[in-house]
Structures are given as structure tokens and as C-alpha cells.
Amino acid sequence: MPTISASGLAQLLGDWRDDGPALRALADRVRLLLLDGRVLSGSRLPAERELAAAVGVSRTTVAAAYARLRDSGHLRSVRGSGSVITLPTGSRSGSAEPLTAAGGLVNLTRAVLPAAPVLAGAARAAAEDLLAHLPGDGYELLGVPSLRAALAERYTARGLPTAPEEVLVTLGAQHAVGLLCRAFLAPGDRVLVESPGYPYAVDAARGVGGRPVAVPVTAGTGDTPGGWDEEALEDAFARTRPALAYLMPGFQNPTGAVMPPALRHRVVELARRYGTRLVVDETTNDLALDGPVPPPFPADAVHVGSAAKSLWGGLRIGWVRADAATVQHAAAHRTPWELGTPVLEQLVVARCLPQLDDVLVDRCGELRQRRDVLSAELAAALPEWDVPHVPGGLALWVRLPTATSSALALAAQRHGVLLTPGPRFGVDGAFERYLRLPFGADAGTLRTVVVPALARAWRDTGAVAPVSRRLEVIV
Ligand SMILES: Cc1ncc(COP(=O)(O)O)c(C=O)c1O
């Protein structure tokens, strides 16, 4: 059972106090850490006396906060193990929830879009294509040949010659990242990651015993382009000689930064020099809102891609593009956990790929409008927030004037908007001054629901009410 030390929890809690009673603020903040994934369900919390000392309140306050969490079903006492934080039974994963959920809740914990319209016809055609596969056994550990070939062809057309044997179809990009971590990391290995970055990639590396080494990435503001700190990158490579580096060079999640060509080549050089396996996650690369889609990263890297953003997350189709030996090695690490990717969904993606460029024109046009609406409405309603201009991707990485992202997320939920606070995107609890705001919801919802709710929540920050019982998936 994972255990959180009092000092570790105090660090995650950050500046948790608000204007209300301390017991309520403490309980709310612990619950938020559970719901956004910074504290794992099933973890043992520190003893009351230890936490009281670490956060500077009385033991009675901690006891009352724990009692409150117990009452709401988030904490249970396990004999011999103390207080264990847990998602209440009946807690919802929100899996079938649209972006605008019943009851007016808008889910901005996910940077997503609904399915591209092309999917309906592609699914019908794929059902026909499936007939040819039915005589086979259907276990596709590497991927169905037609999809591997179509993905290889797309990489080749975009300037990265690729053979079908160099493609491994996975259950989404997250699965691909997890598989690569299992295949190429040993406990104790250093893993270079971006900060802020995609939290589930860091979780995957940690899950196999990897030790994250964070390098900073910033969102552009005004005239200052955002991006990777080259010196910090070089220093991190030289100092830690990471076994693996995980980077998102095309519209990085959550900053939207794009890695310039010269830095891409420099990173390849560094990885070669220090014996680092370079993994580039290009899940959001196709969502170029102001210019052409960035070309694929140079060939030396292991590329991860996904149909989730350009077509639909519900397909659960992603892939790895690497040399054939790497593909085979990664595929060999599937079998203890699962036995391949469903055939029908692969056929749907194979049907969509020839039309993907047209799909992207529509999708990016829609996203561009939504980004512009959200940026303009935020500028008008919350001029004190620093809203970057992002050239692509699905989210704005907004800088707040105060370190109140978690309090704001709690307050926003009361006003019907679910948010992931900034610290979830940091490696060790930084970014309380930042908020990721996805712009996948339609323009009307952003204008009439999201921004007014954010403005109300911002005004309320410091006087927040208890949050309900939800588990959210961040994508
Ligand atoms: C950078 C990045 N990688 C991976 C994923 C997960 O992709 P998938 O749904 O294909 O598993 C996301 C989803 O937001 C993402 O932004």
C-alpha cells in the first residue's frame, strides 16, 4: 500500500488555506489531490499528529478534516494501516460523459473533441472490411497489416520514410508510452520529462521505477516565444544521462509550444551522446491552428502517435513508429498485460487515414475559432490573467496572478466547470500559479458558461464549498 509522508502531503497541499474553516479547506484540498490523481486512491495518509505538525494546525483540525473525508466516503480506517484515502464506491469515471454533461457541468479536465464526422461512414465501411478478417484468429499484437501500411505511408509522405514493419499499433498513445517505459526502463533509471508536461507519461515512467528529471517548458506570452530551455535540456542530459527522454515537440501538452528544427537536431545529438532512448509523443502534432503541421521529429527518435485528437479518443488507437527491432521488443512487452488491439477499431482508422488531411482542415478551423473565442472572452472578463497565444494543440496554459490554481479548481466545480489545477502537470507539485484551459468545448459554451463560471470562481476563490465525488481522466 502506498504511503504518503506528512511532509510529502504538506508539499502537495501547498497553500491550502482559504477564508473558511481550516478543517473544511484541508479536507477539500486533500480530496482534490485524490480526484486529480496527485494522490493515488488506496494510499495511506499520515497520522493526524504528524500531518498537524507538518501543516501547522492543531491535531483536532486534522482529525476533523479526516472525519469529514470519512463522512463523504473518501477515507476509511483500515485496521493496522491507519487512514486510507479512497475513491468512494459509486464514484464516476465520467467515461460516457459528453463535454457538456447533463446538469450543466462542463468538463474541462480533458483536452478533447467529439468524434470527427468522417467516423460514422468509416465505421460502417470498416464493418464490411472486418468480414475478411473473421477467418483469422484476430489477435493483432503488432496491428492489422492495412493500418500499419497506411500509417507507414503517412509518415513517408510527411518526409519520414517508414516501412509497415516499423509501426506497432497500440491501445492509444498512453498505452504506447507505458509499453515503451516497460520495455526500456529499469527501476532507478532516470527519465527526462517536460515540466509542465503530460502527467500520465510521468506516472507511467514512475510506475516502472523510473526517476523523472524535469526540464522546463514555457508557453509563449506577448512577444516572447515559449518553449524548451536549451541550456536546461543540455544540462539535464549531461548531469543525469537519462535512459529515456519523453518529449512532446509538436504543440506540447499543456503549453502548446513547438520545438524548433535546430533544437530537435540538438536533442537527437544529445540523446546519441548520452545513450538516451528518445521518445517523442506527437499525439497533438496535427492540431496546427496558425500554420502548417510541423514535420515529424527526426528519424532517430521513437515516435508515438494517436488517433485520439485528430479522429476520436473513443477509438483507443495509437501507435509507435520505430526501427523494426524496437517495434518487436516493445510488442513482446504486451503479453503479460494484454494481447493486442481490437481489429474493428483499427479498420476504422485505416478507412479514415486517406481523408485525414481534409478532416484536419475542418477540425483545426473549428479549434482555431474556439481558441480565439476563449482567449478573447478571458481577456475581457479576467484581464489580470496572463493568457498565452498558442499556435496549436487543444489548451491554453494560463498564468494566474496568484498561486491559487487548486482553490480555483475547487471553486469552479461549484459553478459547474471541472478543471485540472496546474500542479497536476508538474513533476513535484509546482505550477500552482497556472491553469490548463482546454478549448475543445463549442464556442457558445465557452462564451456563455465557461468564462462566466471562471470569473465567478475567481471572485469566490478563498471561500470554496465541498466538492462532489468524481474521478476525472486527464487527456
Ligand atoms: C501528449 C499526449 N499523449 C498521450 C495522450 C493520450 O492519448 P490516447 O488517448 O491516444 O491514449 C494525450 C491525451 O491528451 C496527450 O495529450
The ligand as an SDF file (V2000), in Angstrom:
LIG
                    3D

 16 16  0  0  0  0  0  0  0  0999 V2000
    0.6540   14.2140  -25.2250 C   0  0  0  0  0  0  0  0  0  0  0  0
   -0.3870   13.1800  -25.0390 C   0  0  0  0  0  0  0  0  0  0  0  0
   -0.0370   11.8790  -25.0490 N   0  0  0  0  0  0  0  0  0  0  0  0
   -0.9460   10.9130  -24.8900 C   0  0  0  0  0  0  0  0  0  0  0  0
   -2.2720   11.2180  -24.7030 C   0  0  0  0  0  0  0  0  0  0  0  0
   -3.2480   10.1000  -24.5550 C   0  0  0  0  0  0  0  0  0  0  0  0
   -3.6040    9.6850  -25.8420 O   0  0  0  0  0  0  0  0  0  0  0  0
   -4.5250    8.4150  -26.0860 P   0  0  0  0  0  0  0  0  0  0  0  0
   -5.9370    8.8520  -25.8330 O   0  0  0  0  0  0  0  0  0  0  0  0
   -4.2810    8.0560  -27.5240 O   0  0  0  0  0  0  0  0  0  0  0  0
   -4.0860    7.3480  -25.1670 O   0  0  0  0  0  0  0  0  0  0  0  0
   -2.6730   12.5440  -24.6790 C   0  0  0  0  0  0  0  0  0  0  0  0
   -4.0620   12.8900  -24.4500 C   0  0  0  0  0  0  0  0  0  0  0  0
   -4.3810   14.0040  -24.1490 O   0  0  0  0  0  0  0  0  0  0  0  0
   -1.7130   13.5460  -24.8550 C   0  0  0  0  0  0  0  0  0  0  0  0
   -2.0330   14.8360  -24.8400 O   0  0  0  0  0  0  0  0  0  0  0  0
  1  2  1  0
  2  3  1  0
  2 15  2  0
  3  4  2  0
  4  5  1  0
  5  6  1  0
  5 12  2  0
  6  7  1  0
  7  8  1  0
  8  9  2  0
  8 10  1  0
  8 11  1  0
 12 13  1  0
 12 15  1  0
 13 14  2  0
 15 16  1  0
M  END
$$$$
